[in-house]
Amino acid sequence: MPANLTYPSDQLEKEEGGETHLVLLSLISKLGVKDCLVHFIVKKCPELECLILSSCSQITDISLMEISTHLPSVRYA
C-alpha cells in the first residue's frame, strides 16, 4: 500500500493472498491518484463497497471501467 494512504488499522485485515477486507476508502482531493493506484486498489481490495475519488483529476475512464468491472459491490452515489 502506498505510504501516503492512511486508514484505521481496525478496518484492514490481510489475508494470505495480500487481499484485504477494506470496505471504504476515501481519496478525496489526494494528489497523485492515478490509474495505476486505482488498479492496485481494485486488485488488493476486492470487497471494497465505497471508493471516493472526488477531485482526483488524474484518473481516467480506464479506472472507472476497471472499478465497474472488478468491484461489483461498489455503490454509486
KOLMILUM-460077 format. One record per residue: y, x negated, z negated of N, C-alpha, C in turn; residue number from 1; residue in three letters. Coordinates in Angstrom, 3 decimals, always signed. Atoms other than C-alpha are relative to their C-alpha. Example, Ala and Ser with C-alpha at 12.3 -4.5 7.8 and 13.67 -1.06 7.14 Angstrom:
! KOLMILUM-460077
-1.190	-0.890	+0.000	-4.500	-12.300	-7.800	+1.200	-0.900	+0.000	1	Ala .
-1.190	+0.820	+0.060	-1.060	-13.670	-7.140	+1.090	+0.770	-0.730	2	Ser .
***
This chain:
! KOLMILUM-460077
-1.176	-0.861	+0.000	+0.000	+0.000	+0.000	+1.228	-0.899	+0.000	1	Met .
-1.206	+0.809	-0.029	+3.411	-1.456	+0.888	+0.698	-0.032	-1.363	2	Pro .
-0.568	+0.219	+1.325	+5.257	-2.846	-2.132	+1.192	+0.892	-0.318	3	Ala .
-1.199	-0.784	+0.278	+8.387	-0.706	-1.723	-0.286	+1.475	-0.272	4	Asn .
+0.355	-1.378	+0.301	+6.483	+2.558	-2.253	-0.412	+0.097	-1.459	5	Leu .
+0.372	-0.185	+1.396	+6.234	+3.808	-5.797	-0.562	+1.401	-0.176	6	Thr .
+0.622	-1.282	+0.269	+4.174	+6.643	-7.211	-0.555	-0.032	-1.410	7	Tyr .
+0.598	-0.035	+1.340	+2.947	+7.803	-10.603	-1.469	-0.401	+0.075	8	Pro .
+1.366	+0.508	-0.074	-0.302	+5.961	-11.289	-1.040	+1.068	-0.312	9	Ser .
+0.978	-1.038	+0.315	-1.956	+9.102	-12.670	-0.280	+0.913	+1.192	10	Asp .
+0.231	-0.821	-1.184	-1.687	+10.742	-9.212	-0.840	-0.722	+1.043	11	Gln .
+0.688	+0.807	-0.989	-3.613	+7.987	-7.474	-1.310	-0.526	-0.561	12	Leu .
+1.315	+0.496	+0.385	-7.328	+7.333	-7.784	-0.647	-0.593	+1.237	13	Glu .
+0.624	+0.639	-1.160	-9.001	+4.853	-5.453	-1.496	+0.280	+0.016	14	Lys .
+1.428	-0.171	-0.208	-12.424	+5.500	-4.034	-0.546	-1.301	+0.574	15	Glu .
+0.625	+1.211	-0.513	-14.885	+2.919	-2.735	+0.554	-0.446	+1.336	16	Glu .
-0.492	+0.359	-1.332	-13.567	+3.026	+0.830	+1.477	-0.317	+0.041	17	Gly .
-1.421	+0.284	+0.032	-9.996	+2.378	-0.293	+0.861	+1.233	+0.193	18	Gly .
-0.757	-1.233	-0.151	-9.016	+6.016	+0.222	+0.476	+0.462	-1.374	19	Glu .
-0.553	-0.473	+1.261	-7.010	+7.846	-2.416	-0.044	+1.515	-0.084	20	Thr .
-0.107	-1.440	+0.220	-6.664	+11.311	-3.916	+1.454	+0.427	-0.085	21	His .
-1.417	-0.323	+0.003	-2.904	+11.280	-3.448	+0.213	+1.292	+0.781	22	Leu .
-0.218	-1.269	-0.690	-1.750	+14.804	-2.556	+1.464	+0.225	+0.362	23	Val .
-1.420	-0.152	-0.314	+2.060	+14.440	-2.478	+0.636	-1.371	+0.113	24	Leu .
-0.716	+1.252	-0.193	+4.172	+11.608	-1.088	+1.347	+0.311	+0.623	25	Leu .
-1.354	-0.213	-0.502	+7.938	+11.703	-0.622	+0.607	-1.330	+0.413	26	Ser .
-0.643	+1.200	-0.538	+9.604	+9.094	+1.579	+1.403	+0.336	+0.501	27	Leu .
-1.318	-0.466	-0.429	+12.981	+10.835	+1.874	+0.963	-1.171	+0.092	28	Ile .
-1.043	+1.001	-0.267	+15.582	+8.504	+3.411	-0.417	-1.439	-0.287	29	Ser .
+0.454	+1.374	+0.211	+13.421	+5.401	+2.919	+0.184	-0.792	+1.292	30	Lys .
-0.182	+0.859	-1.162	+14.469	+2.624	+5.267	-1.316	-0.678	+0.340	31	Leu .
+1.192	+0.717	-0.419	+11.726	+1.021	+7.286	-1.239	+0.856	+0.177	32	Gly .
+1.159	-0.864	-0.241	+9.439	+4.057	+7.529	-0.145	+0.157	+1.511	33	Val .
+0.266	-0.030	-1.440	+7.934	+3.706	+10.999	-1.388	+0.567	+0.237	34	Lys .
+1.299	-0.556	-0.370	+4.907	+4.980	+12.868	-1.166	-0.772	-0.621	35	Asp .
+1.116	+0.786	+0.547	+2.727	+2.108	+11.595	-0.234	+0.336	-1.471	36	Cys .
+0.168	-0.388	+1.400	+3.371	+3.125	+7.955	-0.626	+1.389	-0.091	37	Leu .
+0.586	-1.345	-0.004	+2.615	+6.777	+8.712	-1.481	-0.090	+0.375	38	Val .
+1.411	+0.201	-0.389	-0.617	+5.642	+10.426	-0.807	-0.471	-1.214	39	His .
+0.662	+0.510	+1.194	-1.569	+3.699	+7.257	-0.208	+1.117	-1.019	40	Phe .
+0.072	-1.107	+0.960	-0.818	+6.729	+5.047	-1.063	+1.009	+0.429	41	Ile .
+0.963	-0.973	-0.523	-2.842	+9.071	+7.274	-1.434	-0.493	-0.204	42	Val .
+1.349	+0.550	+0.126	-5.866	+6.754	+7.176	-0.437	-0.149	-1.454	43	Lys .
+0.359	+0.290	+1.389	-5.758	+5.963	+3.443	+0.125	+1.201	-0.940	44	Lys .
-0.232	-1.163	+0.872	-4.740	+9.388	+2.065	-0.443	+1.283	+0.695	45	Cys .
+0.473	-1.150	-0.766	-6.944	+11.981	+3.786	+0.156	+1.340	-0.724	46	Pro .
-0.164	-1.246	+0.756	-6.393	+14.553	+1.001	+1.464	+0.385	-0.177	47	Glu .
-1.423	-0.268	+0.129	-2.607	+14.489	+1.369	+0.320	+1.426	+0.426	48	Leu .
-0.385	-1.385	-0.279	-1.163	+18.015	+1.237	+1.485	+0.129	+0.298	49	Glu .
-1.447	-0.074	-0.193	+2.566	+17.283	+1.235	+0.532	-1.397	+0.280	50	Cys .
-0.591	+1.274	-0.405	+4.239	+14.416	+3.104	+1.430	+0.286	+0.428	51	Leu .
-1.419	-0.284	-0.260	+8.034	+14.479	+3.027	+0.621	-1.209	+0.683	52	Ile .
-0.564	+1.076	-0.811	+9.685	+12.396	+5.751	+1.441	+0.296	+0.413	53	Leu .
-1.383	-0.364	-0.327	+13.209	+13.843	+5.719	+0.876	-1.239	+0.122	54	Ser .
-0.949	+1.095	-0.271	+15.834	+11.482	+7.154	-0.680	-1.341	+0.256	55	Ser .
+0.687	+1.225	-0.419	+13.215	+8.942	+8.234	+0.136	-0.066	+1.523	56	Cys .
-0.385	-0.087	-1.405	+14.843	+8.397	+11.606	-0.801	-0.886	+0.946	57	Ser .
+0.734	+0.913	-0.874	+12.480	+5.708	+12.903	-1.407	+0.473	+0.351	58	Gln .
+1.315	-0.497	-0.407	+9.326	+7.825	+13.125	+0.148	+0.793	+1.289	59	Ile .
-0.035	-0.670	-1.301	+8.436	+9.321	+16.488	-1.020	+1.131	+0.035	60	Thr .
+0.984	-1.063	-0.203	+6.327	+12.129	+17.866	-1.427	-0.501	-0.207	61	Asp .
+1.328	+0.580	+0.219	+3.362	+9.771	+17.610	-0.460	+0.280	-1.426	62	Ile .
+0.341	-0.266	+1.408	+3.460	+10.114	+13.808	-0.277	+1.473	-0.230	63	Ser .
+0.189	-1.440	+0.195	+3.787	+13.876	+13.985	-1.335	+0.457	+0.575	64	Leu .
+1.298	-0.334	-0.589	+0.776	+14.120	+16.286	-1.142	-0.499	-0.892	65	Met .
+1.048	+0.562	+0.850	-1.262	+11.859	+14.008	-0.154	+0.811	-1.286	66	Glu .
+0.042	-0.821	+1.215	-0.335	+13.894	+10.917	-0.688	+1.329	+0.292	67	Ile .
+0.572	-1.316	-0.299	-1.205	+17.190	+12.581	-1.480	-0.090	+0.373	68	Ser .
+1.387	+0.177	-0.402	-4.499	+15.813	+13.916	-0.902	-0.397	-1.168	69	Thr .
+0.868	+0.601	+1.013	-5.795	+13.912	+10.880	+0.234	+0.493	-1.429	70	His .
-0.266	-0.530	+1.343	-4.249	+15.701	+7.888	+0.104	+1.524	+0.049	71	Leu .
-0.023	-1.466	-0.140	-5.254	+19.357	+8.213	+0.514	+0.730	-1.229	72	Pro .
-0.451	-0.661	+1.225	-4.287	+20.088	+4.614	+1.513	-0.039	-0.201	73	Ser .
-1.458	+0.107	+0.156	-0.618	+19.178	+5.089	+0.646	+1.340	+0.314	74	Val .
-0.745	-1.245	-0.187	+1.661	+22.173	+4.679	+1.338	-0.298	+0.656	75	Arg .
-1.283	+0.158	-0.683	+4.718	+22.608	+6.864	+1.002	+0.944	-0.649	76	Tyr .
-1.051	-0.831	+0.592	+7.979	+23.866	+5.421	+1.178	+0.076	+0.940	77	Ala .
***
